Amino acid sequence: MGFGIALTIGLSGVGGGTLTAPVLILALGLHPEIAVGTALLFSIFAKIPAGLVYLRQGHVSFPTLRQMLVGGLPAVIAGTLLLGSLKDQKGLILFWVGITILLCALINLGLTLWKNATPGRFGFPVTALGAGFIGLEVGFSSAGAGALGTLLLVSGTQLAPAAVVGTDIWFGLVLSLVGGGLHATLGQFDLALLVKLAAGGLVGSWMGAFLASYVPRKPFKLGLLLWLMFVGSNLVYKSIR
């Protein structure tokens, strides 16, 4: 599973938390807060190889990253603590995880199909506030850093596409480190499962980055996003039921 998820991340760019948490909940039956914590920690292993590649190529905007982290870091801590306080409300957690995955899939779908966006330039308060909302979602559901972070950067900066991806990967990586570390401190993760996921994920991440040049990215990503919409809807349905 770790290999397959990381391979998909490398091929499509869709975030690790958006893929991992629903698989752990639906396929393995993990409790939502354990699935979210394990997914955040796994995202670290899945994103480090790609993050190092973008960093080495100079495709990371550190001024923009700092602005995002000012809002994102306190919020990811708040989201993690909020999830811990609601651990007995499984239906509510499933609902918000499902809604977040649906939202991320729809935003990714829009960004994939909509090529004529004219970027503006957000000031520091708007960037920090938007990153704070993303951090809250990441801490609570493990999803959001990829799709929502990309939307924030595309809408509010004039960064080149490669810099948008590289900056967003490092934003998600830092949020995963902080949020995942806090989840681990609270005992909200499965260590044995994480080790197995990471063992496959490190190989899958490198292979995905290699195969990305040979696999048609857009059709693959569109199919994946449609599947994520189905998964998110399934989680919402289970929460209501």
HELIX and SHEET records of a PDB file:
HELIX    1   1 GLY A    2  SER A   12  1                                  11    
HELIX    2   2 GLY A   16  LEU A   26  1                                  11    
HELIX    3   3 PRO A   32  ARG A   56  1                                  25    
HELIX    4   4 PHE A   62  SER A   85  1                                  24    
HELIX    5   5 LYS A   90  LEU A  113  1                                  24    
HELIX    6   6 PHE A  124  SER A  141  1                                  18    
HELIX    7   7 ALA A  145  GLY A  156  1                                  12    
HELIX    8   8 PRO A  161  THR A  185  1                                  25    
HELIX    9   9 LEU A  191  LEU A  211  1                                  21    
HELIX   10  10 ARG A  217  ILE A  240  1                                  24    
END                                                                             
